[in-house]
């Protein structure tokens, strides 16, 4: 059985029955929590068997760069490289085709289910892995989000909150990743919308196209109760919103 992202030597270290049944699988989201979790596992001498990154196709360029950098770091410490999995159709293309916005804009979690959880399960099934032990990077301050019995939450075990996660990443000599989320995420805060417009105007334009293309009745736009288009038109009056904001989870399965 071939496991993408694992070297032959790494595969040989694991007995076949473990590979098939109880692999430890890290769901990596390329954000602060999941990066710190990898560092913490390395510091404790624990090695995951597989590290998966579910790509919606809508991450910012810096997120993809950070993923690649962390994948190199993983290889340098004897971890498997990060395996990227994805649906055939990106979330952005799906929304444009359906004249809709991401499910979370309507109060659903379909973004997470369809574009994070499903491609990981499909990849694992294709490898013959039927009962993985998933390790997810939810920190001690987000323990309420730990819902699944077959899942391990190392950061909660270690009582690591945001500060401890940032410190761990620094100890490993890795840059701080910042927030990992789709550039058109309906959970974006107003300062983040303005920051997207400033730093990635091309991505912002695509988000505006998505909003304009959507046939809306129950919500006003990507901001749910407001449209990004209307908000940005008044952005000159919102300059005081350019303040530092903590990384707020959007309730996606961020791994």
C-alpha positions as a printed Julia matrix, in Angstrom:
255×3 Matrix{Float64}:
   0.0    0.0     0.0
   1.42   3.36   -1.07
   0.89   6.37    1.22
   1.4    9.69   -0.55
   3.51  12.13    1.43
   5.37   9.45    3.42
   8.86   8.25    2.57
   9.56   4.54    2.19
  11.6    4.59    5.39
   8.75   6.23    7.3
   6.23   3.69    6.01
   8.51   0.82    6.97
   8.66   2.08   10.55
   4.91   1.43   10.97
   3.47  -2.1    11.15
   0.96  -2.77    8.35
  -1.96  -3.31   10.72
  -1.4    0.14   12.21
  -1.21   1.75    8.78
  -4.51   0.2     7.78
  -6.47   0.75   10.99
  -5.26   3.32   13.52
  -3.04   5.81   11.76
  -2.55   9.07   13.59
  -3.69  11.69   11.09
  -3.09  15.4    11.65
  -5.63  17.72   10.07
  -3.44  20.71    9.24
  -5.1   24.06    8.59
  -1.92  26.16    8.14
  -2.97  28.5    10.93
  -1.5   29.2    14.36
  -3.13  26.31   16.2
  -2.31  23.47   13.83
   1.24  24.74   13.28
   1.82  24.92   17.03
   0.37  21.43   17.41
   2.99  20.01   15.04
   5.74  21.76   17.0
   4.37  20.46   20.29
   4.19  16.91   18.98
   7.81  17.12   17.85
   8.9   18.52   21.22
   7.21  15.58   22.96
   8.67  12.96   20.65
   5.31  12.12   19.08
   5.21  11.56   15.35
   2.04  11.64   13.25
   1.73   9.1    10.46
  -0.04  11.41    8.01
  -0.52  15.19    7.82
  -3.36  16.38    5.58
  -4.15  19.88    4.36
  -7.61  20.27    2.8
  -7.46  22.99    0.17
 -10.7   24.83   -0.67
  -8.85  26.66   -3.43
  -9.58  29.96   -1.71
  -6.71  30.47    0.71
  -4.51  33.54    0.54
  -1.09  33.14   -1.13
   0.71  33.53    2.2
  -1.19  30.55    3.58
   0.03  28.32    0.77
   3.58  29.59    1.27
   3.35  28.83    4.98
   2.02  25.34    4.28
   5.0   24.62    2.03
   7.45  26.01    4.57
   5.97  23.9     7.36
   6.02  20.85    5.1
   9.78  21.35    4.65
  10.15  21.73    8.43
   8.18  18.52    8.97
  10.53  16.62    6.7
  13.54  18.1     8.5
  12.36  16.75   11.89
  11.38  13.31   10.6
   7.67  13.95   10.13
   5.9   13.06    6.88
   5.46  15.92    4.44
   2.06  17.58    4.28
  -0.32  16.01    1.78
  -2.74  18.43    0.11
  -6.21  17.09   -0.7
  -9.07  18.89   -2.44
 -12.41  18.57   -4.16
 -12.4   18.61   -7.97
 -14.29  21.91   -8.0
 -13.05  24.76   -5.81
 -15.41  26.4    -3.35
 -15.21  29.64   -5.32
 -16.16  27.96   -8.61
 -18.97  26.08   -6.88
 -20.45  29.32   -5.54
 -20.19  31.02   -8.92
 -21.85  28.08  -10.66
 -24.72  28.0    -8.17
 -25.16  31.8    -8.0
 -24.65  31.5    -4.26
 -22.29  32.35   -1.42
 -20.42  29.91    0.85
 -22.77  27.92    3.07
 -21.55  29.58    6.23
 -23.07  32.86    5.0
 -26.48  31.22    5.38
 -25.69  29.69    8.77
 -24.62  26.27    7.49
 -21.3   24.47    7.92
 -21.23  23.07    4.39
 -17.91  24.84    3.69
 -16.28  22.66    6.31
 -18.14  19.45    5.54
 -17.7   19.55    1.76
 -14.29  21.15    1.38
 -12.4   20.2     4.55
 -13.74  16.96    5.99
 -14.91  15.15    2.85
 -11.67  15.32    0.8
  -9.66  14.11    3.8
 -11.98  11.16    4.33
 -11.88  10.34    0.63
  -8.07  10.36    0.57
  -7.84   8.17    3.66
 -10.35   5.7     2.23
  -8.38   5.53   -1.03
  -5.3    4.58    1.0
  -7.23   1.81    2.77
  -7.26   3.67    6.09
 -10.64   2.98    7.63
 -10.26   3.99   11.29
  -7.84   6.92   11.57
  -7.09   8.63   14.85
  -7.47  12.3    13.94
  -5.41  14.96   15.71
  -6.93  18.43   15.49
  -5.44  21.76   16.56
  -8.15  23.28   18.74
  -6.56  25.17   21.63
  -7.48  25.23   25.32
  -9.48  28.41   24.85
 -11.65  26.66   22.26
 -12.32  23.42   24.13
 -16.05  23.85   23.47
 -15.33  23.07   19.8
 -13.96  19.59   20.61
 -16.94  17.48   19.6
 -15.73  14.2    18.18
 -14.9   11.15   20.3
 -12.55   9.59   17.72
 -10.47  12.74   17.64
  -7.53  13.82   19.75
  -7.02  17.48   20.68
  -3.36  17.81   21.74
  -3.49  21.56   22.47
  -6.29  21.0    24.96
  -4.32  18.13   26.53
  -1.35  20.46   26.98
  -3.52  23.39   28.12
  -2.08  25.52   25.33
  -3.92  28.73   24.5
  -3.09  31.35   21.92
   0.0   32.65   23.73
   1.5   29.19   24.18
   0.89  28.4    20.5
   2.67  31.54   19.35
   5.6   30.81   21.66
   5.9   27.23   20.37
   6.04  28.37   16.75
   8.76  30.86   17.66
  10.77  28.13   19.44
  10.76  26.1    16.23
  12.11  29.06   14.28
   9.01  29.23   12.1
   7.24  32.47   11.14
   3.83  33.18   12.64
   1.22  32.09   10.09
  -1.62  34.47   10.88
  -5.21  33.56   10.17
  -5.98  30.77    7.74
  -9.32  31.26    6.0
 -10.78  31.67    2.54
 -10.32  35.19    1.22
 -14.1   35.39    0.7
 -15.01  33.94    4.12
 -18.34  35.36    5.38
 -16.92  35.31    8.92
 -14.31  37.92    8.02
 -14.32  40.92   10.33
 -14.62  44.38    8.87
 -10.92  45.22    9.4
 -10.03  42.01    7.58
 -12.19  42.96    4.6
 -10.39  46.29    4.3
  -7.02  44.58    4.75
  -7.85  42.14    1.96
  -8.69  45.04   -0.35
  -5.39  46.72    0.52
  -3.05  43.72    0.34
  -4.73  41.5    -2.27
  -6.85  43.69   -4.56
  -7.15  40.89   -7.12
  -8.61  38.51   -4.52
 -10.88  41.24   -3.23
 -12.19  41.78   -6.77
 -12.97  38.07   -7.03
 -14.88  38.21   -3.75
 -16.88  41.16   -5.08
 -17.64  39.2    -8.25
 -18.9   36.29   -6.15
 -21.15  38.57   -4.12
 -22.51  40.3    -7.24
 -23.14  36.95   -8.93
 -25.14  35.54   -6.01
 -28.94  35.55   -6.06
 -29.73  36.61   -2.51
 -33.0   36.78   -0.61
 -32.39  35.96    3.05
 -29.03  37.72    3.48
 -27.5   40.92    2.16
 -24.1   39.69    1.07
 -20.83  38.12    2.19
 -21.15  39.96    5.49
 -24.49  38.22    6.08
 -26.19  41.31    7.52
 -24.3   43.59    5.12
 -22.73  43.39    1.69
 -18.98  43.77    1.34
 -19.6   45.99   -1.67
 -21.66  48.52    0.3
 -19.27  48.39    3.23
 -16.2   49.13    1.13
 -17.93  52.03   -0.6
 -17.92  53.72    2.8
 -14.43  52.54    3.75
 -13.02  56.06    3.97
 -15.16  56.52    7.06
 -13.9   53.24    8.49
 -10.17  54.01    8.72
 -10.28  53.6    12.48
 -11.08  49.92   11.9
  -7.5   49.2    10.85
  -6.56  47.72   14.19
  -5.01  44.44   15.18
  -7.57  41.71   15.7
  -7.05  38.27   17.2
  -7.37  35.25   14.96
 -11.07  34.44   15.2
 -12.2   30.93   14.2
 -14.85  30.89   11.48
 -16.2   27.53   12.68
 -14.69  25.79    9.66
 -13.0   22.46   10.3
  -9.62  24.14   10.44
  -7.47  21.29   11.68
